[in-house]
């Protein structure tokens, strides 16, 4: 269980948008895509659908893609 699964939904969604904004501005490394994937996976388990950036799959590991597809 990731830390993100323990966060309240409203905080999780807010954090998702902040990370996505920082990535788009180049303020954080591309490794933050992994964190974004963990956030999306945690939200998905709650029935919350969050968009993936267009180049998302290029930046995350295969295992995370498999977790997101479940």
LINMOVEN-V657837 format. One record per backbone hydrogen bond with DSSP energy under -0.5 kcal/mol. NH is the residue of the N-H (numbers start at 1). CO is the residue of the C=O. E is the energy in kcal/mol with one decimal. If there is no record, write none. Layout:
nh->{NH;NH}
co->{CO;CO}
e->{E;E}
This chain:
nh->{5;6;7;7;12;13;14;15;16;17;18;19;20;21;22;23;24;25;26;27;28;32;33;34;35;36;37;38;39;40;41;42;43;44;45;46;46;47;48;49;50;56;58;59;60;64;65;66;67;68;69;70;70}
co->{2;3;3;4;8;9;10;11;12;13;14;15;16;17;18;19;20;21;23;22;22;29;30;31;31;32;33;34;35;36;37;38;39;40;41;42;43;44;43;47;48;53;55;56;56;61;61;62;63;64;65;66;67}
e->{-1.0;-1.4;-0.5;-0.8;-2.5;-2.5;-2.0;-2.7;-2.2;-2.0;-1.9;-2.7;-2.6;-2.2;-2.4;-2.4;-2.2;-1.6;-1.3;-2.4;-0.7;-1.8;-1.9;-1.3;-0.8;-2.6;-2.4;-2.0;-2.2;-2.6;-2.5;-2.3;-2.5;-2.5;-1.8;-0.6;-1.1;-1.6;-2.7;-0.6;-0.6;-1.9;-0.8;-1.9;-0.6;-0.5;-1.5;-2.0;-1.9;-2.3;-1.5;-0.6;-0.8}
